[in-house]
Amino acid sequence: MELLKIIIKFFLKLRVQILVLGLIAWAVAFSIDRTLVEDYRNKSDDIFTNENNFKMVRTNRESAAFIILSIFETGLFGLGIGFFVSLGFRVFKIKNKMLRKRMIWCWAAISYFCVTWWPHSTSHFLILTTGRSPIDNYITMETTFHWTLTFCSSTLAYFQYDLIQLMRDVAIMRKRMVASGKEEVDPLKQEWYKNYHYHSIVIAIIVLAIAIPVAFHFDPLTDKLERYQRFFYVTFHIVNSAVAAVGFAFAYAVTRTILLLPPSPGRKVSIVSSLAITFLFIIQYIHPMVHVKTKPSMKNTIAIDFGFHVPIVLATGILAFYQFRMMELATDDKSSLSIAVRMRSDSKSASKGSSLKSADNASQSQSSNSFSTSIQIDHLKTKTPPIDESINNSSIEMKDLETNSKDNNISICIEKE
């Protein structure tokens, strides 16, 4: 019985569940790739041989390269299945509503990213055997895979930046306590020209103005395109350029925010995961054009796979790992992440309470004339900016956090305390 309890306890661990489910899903996916998908690859070799298009027929070395690529991609598929199932049983049980919403979105985005990459990469190769025009194949791949992956990148970027902003808020509170209110230490509340959010908007506009002409220069519209193909072509160039612009703006805003954070493991996690997200943004601008502009050949197909697809797989794996770490912290009430989220929730509650109190005093001043003077004084008291109350409440929690911390240092670390 004791041995059985130990075994059950071992398999209930989140990391073990992800590993076991991932290995099972990887074995199934790799078997399918080596049998069913390989049959389609063999048929494509026969089709291109009959068409005397020997550049698209695989050699033995190229077949070996595809096996290595399949190991990477089916491995990511297995990781996605393990990630989706194991974390799915936990992500909806997070008590804090704010943190639960963020974790659910990131969990769904990373799971989709991991699971769909193997079908996506395989489709790039097999779609060549459909007999349709390359432009129609391009439209199909963009709308079914590339745009959905772009949405996942945008989702991860939004919640990643929000999490870093949460850590920044705590760092700013600590700086305010040290500064004793002598000067504003938050760049977002200083003069408008010091607000790096405005800088990010300017960067996005500049990059967009450059990216759109460059896209049409290297991949121009031609007279051979049908009307619907022209529509999709223009739309793709605009959307992909906008994605690149957002990527550069995100990189700048995240860099400025991370510079405000004290040295900590949480800061290191933010740097690595932000680099991965920025890469996924910018590669989406280059990736489709490379598929369209390269001449159809097996060497070019393999070069794109290892030059673009494998780095994307690695970046996605990094994001999955750090999302897993955040999931561990989110389910631990004593973790720094959970404490920081509670601080923000308390800050918002204090702001709402102050606003309601101000409204009650205002209604009393309208209905009572005999105590108008005292009511006005109370009303003026409640006019104190809500942020002061939230800072005071947050400061109390921060002091509690300091006394509980071994090194008396406040930092939002992506690790268990």
C-alpha positions as CSV (number, residue, x, y, z in Angstrom):
1,M,0.0,0.0,0.0
2,E,2.8,2.4,0.9
3,L,4.5,1.7,-2.5
4,L,1.2,2.3,-4.3
5,K,0.7,5.6,-2.5
6,I,4.2,6.7,-3.5
7,I,3.6,5.8,-7.1
8,I,0.3,7.6,-7.2
9,K,1.9,10.7,-5.6
10,F,4.7,10.6,-8.1
11,F,2.3,10.5,-11.1
12,L,0.2,13.3,-9.6
13,K,3.1,15.7,-10.0
14,L,2.5,18.2,-12.8
15,R,5.9,17.8,-14.4
16,V,5.6,14.0,-14.4
17,Q,2.1,14.2,-16.0
18,I,3.3,16.6,-18.8
19,L,6.3,14.3,-19.4
20,V,4.3,11.0,-19.5
21,L,1.5,12.4,-21.7
22,G,4.0,14.2,-23.9
23,L,6.0,11.0,-24.6
24,I,2.8,9.1,-25.4
25,A,1.5,11.8,-27.7
26,W,4.9,12.1,-29.3
27,A,5.2,8.4,-30.0
28,V,1.7,8.3,-31.6
29,A,2.4,11.4,-33.7
30,F,5.9,10.2,-34.8
31,S,4.4,6.8,-35.8
32,I,1.7,8.6,-37.9
33,D,4.4,10.8,-39.5
34,R,6.6,7.8,-40.4
35,T,3.7,5.8,-41.9
36,L,0.6,7.7,-43.1
37,V,2.3,11.1,-43.8
38,E,5.3,9.3,-45.3
39,D,3.0,7.6,-47.8
40,Y,1.9,11.0,-49.0
41,R,5.5,12.1,-49.3
42,N,6.2,9.1,-51.5
43,K,3.2,9.9,-53.7
44,S,4.5,13.4,-54.1
45,D,7.9,12.0,-55.2
46,D,6.1,10.0,-57.8
47,I,4.1,13.0,-59.0
48,F,7.1,15.2,-59.4
49,T,9.1,12.4,-61.1
50,N,6.4,12.0,-63.7
51,E,6.4,15.7,-64.2
52,N,10.2,15.7,-64.7
53,N,10.5,18.1,-61.7
54,F,13.4,16.2,-60.1
55,K,14.3,19.2,-57.9
56,M,11.2,18.3,-55.7
57,V,12.1,14.6,-55.5
58,R,13.8,13.7,-52.2
59,T,17.3,12.2,-52.1
60,N,18.4,9.9,-49.2
61,R,20.1,12.7,-47.4
62,E,17.0,14.9,-47.7
63,S,14.8,12.0,-46.4
64,A,17.1,11.8,-43.4
65,A,16.7,15.5,-42.8
66,F,12.9,15.2,-42.8
67,I,13.2,12.5,-40.2
68,I,15.2,14.8,-37.9
69,L,12.7,17.6,-38.5
70,S,9.8,15.2,-37.7
71,I,11.4,14.4,-34.4
72,F,11.4,18.1,-33.5
73,E,7.9,18.8,-34.7
74,T,6.1,15.7,-33.3
75,G,8.0,16.3,-30.1
76,L,6.5,19.8,-29.9
77,F,3.1,18.2,-30.7
78,G,3.5,15.8,-27.8
79,L,4.5,18.6,-25.5
80,G,1.4,20.5,-26.5
81,I,-0.8,17.6,-25.7
82,G,0.8,17.1,-22.3
83,F,0.7,20.8,-21.6
84,F,-3.0,21.1,-22.7
85,V,-4.3,18.1,-20.6
86,S,-2.1,18.4,-17.5
87,L,-2.5,22.2,-17.0
88,G,-6.1,22.1,-18.2
89,F,-7.1,20.4,-15.0
90,R,-5.4,23.1,-12.9
91,V,-5.7,26.4,-14.8
92,F,-9.5,26.7,-14.1
93,K,-8.9,26.1,-10.4
94,I,-6.9,29.2,-9.8
95,K,-8.7,31.2,-7.1
96,N,-7.7,34.7,-8.1
97,K,-10.0,35.8,-11.1
98,M,-7.4,38.2,-12.5
99,L,-4.7,35.6,-12.6
100,R,-7.0,32.8,-13.7
101,K,-8.1,34.8,-16.8
102,R,-4.5,35.4,-17.8
103,M,-3.4,31.8,-17.3
104,I,-6.3,30.4,-19.3
105,W,-5.6,32.6,-22.3
106,C,-1.8,31.9,-22.2
107,W,-2.5,28.1,-21.7
108,A,-4.8,28.0,-24.7
109,A,-2.5,30.0,-26.9
110,I,0.6,27.9,-26.2
111,S,-1.3,24.7,-26.4
112,Y,-2.6,25.6,-29.9
113,F,0.9,26.8,-30.9
114,C,2.5,23.5,-29.9
115,V,-0.2,21.1,-31.2
116,T,-0.8,22.8,-34.7
117,W,2.9,23.2,-35.6
118,W,3.4,19.7,-36.9
119,P,0.3,19.8,-39.2
120,H,1.3,23.3,-40.3
121,S,4.8,22.4,-41.3
122,T,3.7,19.1,-42.9
123,S,1.0,21.0,-44.9
124,H,3.7,23.3,-46.4
125,F,5.1,20.3,-48.1
126,L,2.0,18.2,-48.9
127,I,0.0,21.2,-50.3
128,L,2.4,21.2,-53.3
129,T,0.8,18.0,-54.5
130,T,-2.7,19.4,-54.8
131,G,-2.2,20.7,-58.3
132,R,-3.5,24.2,-57.3
133,S,-1.6,27.4,-58.1
134,P,1.1,28.5,-55.6
135,I,-0.9,31.7,-54.9
136,D,-4.0,29.7,-53.8
137,N,-1.7,27.5,-51.7
138,Y,-0.2,30.6,-50.1
139,I,-3.7,32.0,-49.3
140,T,-4.7,28.7,-47.7
141,M,-1.6,28.5,-45.5
142,E,-1.9,32.1,-44.4
143,T,-5.5,32.0,-43.4
144,T,-5.6,28.6,-41.8
145,F,-2.2,28.5,-40.0
146,H,-0.2,31.8,-40.1
147,W,-3.0,34.1,-39.0
148,T,-4.0,31.8,-36.1
149,L,-0.4,31.6,-35.0
150,T,-0.1,35.3,-35.2
151,F,-3.2,35.7,-32.9
152,C,-1.5,33.3,-30.4
153,S,1.6,35.5,-30.5
154,S,-0.5,38.6,-29.9
155,T,-2.3,37.0,-27.0
156,L,1.0,35.9,-25.3
157,A,2.5,39.3,-25.9
158,Y,-0.5,41.1,-24.3
159,F,-0.6,39.0,-21.1
160,Q,3.2,38.8,-20.9
161,Y,3.4,42.6,-20.9
162,D,0.6,42.8,-18.4
163,L,2.5,40.5,-16.1
164,I,5.7,42.5,-16.4
165,Q,3.7,45.6,-15.7
166,L,2.5,44.0,-12.5
167,M,6.1,43.5,-11.4
168,R,6.9,47.0,-12.5
169,D,4.1,48.4,-10.3
170,V,5.6,46.8,-7.2
171,A,9.0,48.1,-8.1
172,I,7.6,51.6,-8.5
173,M,5.8,51.4,-5.1
174,R,9.1,50.5,-3.5
175,K,10.8,53.4,-5.2
176,R,8.1,55.8,-4.0
177,M,8.6,54.6,-0.4
178,V,12.3,55.4,-0.7
179,A,11.7,58.7,-2.4
180,S,9.2,59.7,0.3
181,G,7.0,61.6,-2.3
182,K,9.7,64.1,-3.3
183,E,9.4,63.3,-7.0
184,E,7.5,61.1,-9.4
185,V,9.5,58.0,-10.1
186,D,7.0,56.4,-12.6
187,P,8.0,57.4,-16.2
188,L,4.4,56.7,-17.3
189,K,3.2,59.5,-15.0
190,Q,5.9,62.1,-15.8
191,E,5.8,64.5,-18.7
192,W,4.3,63.1,-21.9
193,Y,7.5,63.1,-23.8
194,K,9.0,60.7,-21.1
195,N,6.2,58.2,-21.4
196,Y,7.6,55.2,-23.2
197,H,4.2,54.0,-24.2
198,Y,4.0,57.0,-26.6
199,H,7.5,56.2,-27.8
200,S,6.3,52.6,-28.6
201,I,3.4,54.0,-30.7
202,V,5.8,56.2,-32.7
203,I,8.1,53.2,-33.3
204,A,5.2,51.1,-34.5
205,I,4.1,53.8,-36.9
206,I,7.6,54.2,-38.3
207,V,8.1,50.4,-38.7
208,L,4.7,50.1,-40.4
209,A,5.5,52.9,-42.8
210,I,8.7,51.1,-43.8
211,A,7.4,47.5,-43.7
212,I,4.5,47.9,-46.1
213,P,6.5,49.3,-49.0
214,V,9.2,46.8,-48.5
215,A,6.7,43.9,-48.6
216,F,5.2,45.1,-51.9
217,H,8.7,45.7,-53.3
218,F,9.9,42.2,-52.7
219,D,6.5,40.5,-53.3
220,P,4.7,42.8,-55.7
221,L,1.2,42.4,-57.3
222,T,1.2,41.1,-60.8
223,D,-1.2,41.1,-63.7
224,K,-1.5,37.3,-63.4
225,L,-3.3,37.5,-60.1
226,E,-7.1,37.1,-60.0
227,R,-9.2,39.8,-58.2
228,Y,-9.7,37.7,-55.0
229,Q,-5.9,36.9,-55.0
230,R,-5.1,40.6,-55.2
231,F,-7.4,41.2,-52.2
232,F,-5.7,38.5,-50.1
233,Y,-2.2,39.7,-51.2
234,V,-2.8,43.2,-50.1
235,T,-4.4,42.1,-46.9
236,F,-1.5,39.8,-46.1
237,H,1.1,42.4,-46.6
238,I,-0.7,44.9,-44.4
239,V,-1.4,42.5,-41.6
240,N,2.1,41.0,-41.6
241,S,3.6,44.5,-41.6
242,A,1.4,45.5,-38.7
243,V,2.5,42.4,-36.8
244,A,6.2,43.4,-37.4
245,A,5.4,46.9,-36.2
246,V,3.7,45.6,-33.0
247,G,6.8,43.3,-32.5
248,F,9.2,46.2,-32.5
249,A,6.9,48.4,-30.3
250,F,6.5,45.5,-27.9
251,A,10.3,45.0,-27.7
252,Y,10.9,48.6,-26.9
253,A,8.1,48.9,-24.2
254,V,9.2,45.6,-22.6
255,T,12.9,46.7,-22.5
256,R,12.0,50.0,-20.9
257,T,9.8,48.2,-18.3
258,I,12.3,45.5,-17.5
259,L,15.0,48.2,-16.9
260,L,12.9,49.4,-13.9
261,L,12.8,45.9,-12.3
262,P,15.4,45.0,-9.6
263,P,17.7,42.0,-10.3
264,S,15.7,38.8,-9.7
265,P,14.9,35.5,-11.3
266,G,11.6,37.0,-12.3
267,R,13.4,39.7,-14.3
268,K,15.5,37.0,-16.1
269,V,12.3,35.0,-17.0
270,S,10.8,38.2,-18.3
271,I,13.8,38.9,-20.5
272,V,14.0,35.4,-22.1
273,S,10.2,35.0,-22.6
274,S,10.0,38.5,-24.1
275,L,12.8,37.8,-26.5
276,A,10.9,34.6,-27.7
277,I,7.6,36.6,-28.2
278,T,9.4,39.4,-30.1
279,F,11.1,36.7,-32.3
280,L,7.7,35.2,-33.1
281,F,6.3,38.6,-34.1
282,I,9.1,39.6,-36.4
283,I,9.6,36.2,-38.0
284,Q,5.9,36.3,-39.1
285,Y,6.8,39.2,-41.4
286,I,9.7,37.4,-43.1
287,H,8.4,33.8,-43.0
288,P,5.5,34.0,-45.5
289,M,7.6,36.0,-48.1
290,V,10.3,33.4,-47.9
291,H,7.8,30.6,-48.8
292,V,6.5,32.6,-51.7
293,K,9.7,33.9,-53.2
294,T,11.9,30.8,-53.0
295,K,11.8,28.5,-56.0
296,P,10.2,25.1,-55.4
297,S,12.9,22.6,-54.7
298,M,13.5,20.1,-51.9
299,K,16.7,21.8,-50.8
300,N,14.9,25.1,-50.4
301,T,12.1,23.4,-48.5
302,I,14.5,21.8,-46.0
303,A,16.4,25.1,-45.7
304,I,13.2,26.9,-44.8
305,D,12.3,24.1,-42.3
306,F,15.6,24.3,-40.4
307,G,16.2,28.1,-40.9
308,F,12.7,29.2,-39.8
309,H,10.5,26.4,-38.5
310,V,13.0,24.8,-36.1
311,P,13.8,28.2,-34.4
312,I,10.0,28.9,-34.1
313,V,9.7,25.4,-32.5
314,L,12.4,26.3,-30.0
315,A,10.9,29.7,-29.2
316,T,7.5,28.1,-28.6
317,G,9.1,25.5,-26.4
318,I,10.7,28.2,-24.3
319,L,7.4,30.0,-23.9
320,A,5.7,26.7,-22.9
321,F,8.3,26.1,-20.2
322,Y,8.0,29.5,-18.7
323,Q,4.2,29.4,-18.9
324,F,4.4,26.1,-17.0
325,R,6.5,27.8,-14.3
326,M,4.0,30.6,-14.0
327,M,1.3,28.0,-13.7
328,E,3.1,26.4,-10.7
329,L,3.4,29.8,-9.1
330,A,-0.3,30.7,-9.8
331,T,-1.5,27.7,-7.9
332,D,0.7,28.5,-4.9
333,D,-0.9,31.1,-2.6
334,K,2.4,31.8,-1.0
335,S,4.3,32.6,-4.2
336,S,5.5,36.1,-5.1
337,L,3.3,36.1,-8.2
338,S,0.1,35.4,-6.2
339,I,1.0,38.1,-3.6
340,A,1.6,40.6,-6.4
341,V,-1.7,39.9,-8.0
342,R,-3.5,40.3,-4.6
343,M,-1.8,43.6,-4.2
344,R,-3.2,44.8,-7.5
345,S,-6.6,43.5,-6.6
346,D,-6.5,45.3,-3.3
347,S,-5.4,48.4,-5.0
348,K,-8.4,48.3,-7.4
349,S,-10.8,47.6,-4.5
350,A,-9.4,50.5,-2.5
351,S,-9.9,52.8,-5.5
352,K,-13.5,51.7,-6.0
353,G,-14.2,52.1,-2.3
354,S,-12.8,55.6,-2.3
355,S,-14.9,56.6,-5.4
356,L,-18.1,55.2,-3.7
357,K,-17.4,57.1,-0.5
358,S,-16.9,60.3,-2.5
359,A,-20.3,59.8,-4.3
360,D,-22.1,59.2,-1.0
361,N,-20.7,62.4,0.5
362,A,-21.7,64.3,-2.6
363,S,-25.3,63.1,-2.3
364,Q,-25.4,64.0,1.3
365,S,-24.3,67.5,0.5
366,Q,-27.2,68.0,-1.8
367,S,-29.9,66.7,0.7
368,S,-28.6,68.4,3.8
369,N,-28.1,72.2,4.3
370,S,-27.6,72.4,8.0
371,F,-24.4,70.4,7.9
372,S,-23.2,71.7,4.6
373,T,-19.9,72.9,6.0
374,S,-18.9,69.7,7.7
375,I,-20.1,67.7,4.7
376,Q,-18.0,69.8,2.3
377,I,-15.0,69.1,4.6
378,D,-15.7,65.4,4.5
379,H,-16.1,65.6,0.7
380,L,-12.8,67.3,0.3
381,K,-11.2,64.6,2.4
382,T,-12.6,61.9,0.1
383,K,-11.3,63.8,-2.9
384,T,-7.8,62.4,-2.0
385,P,-6.7,60.5,-5.1
386,P,-7.6,56.9,-4.9
387,I,-4.0,55.9,-5.7
388,D,-2.9,57.1,-2.3
389,E,-5.1,54.7,-0.5
390,S,-4.1,51.9,-2.8
391,I,-0.4,52.7,-2.3
392,N,-0.9,52.7,1.5
393,N,-2.7,49.4,1.4
394,S,0.0,48.0,-1.0
395,S,2.7,49.4,1.2
396,I,1.3,47.5,4.2
397,E,1.4,44.3,2.1
398,M,4.9,45.1,0.9
399,K,6.1,45.6,4.5
400,D,4.5,42.2,5.4
401,L,6.2,40.7,2.4
402,E,9.5,42.2,3.6
403,T,9.2,40.7,7.0
404,N,8.4,37.3,5.6
405,S,11.2,37.5,3.0
406,K,14.6,36.2,4.0
407,D,16.6,38.9,2.3
408,N,14.1,41.8,3.0
409,N,14.0,42.5,-0.7
410,I,10.8,43.0,-2.6
411,S,10.9,41.5,-6.1
412,I,8.4,39.6,-8.1
413,C,10.3,36.5,-8.9
414,I,9.0,33.7,-11.0
415,E,9.9,31.1,-8.4
416,K,8.3,29.7,-5.3
417,E,9.1,31.4,-2.1
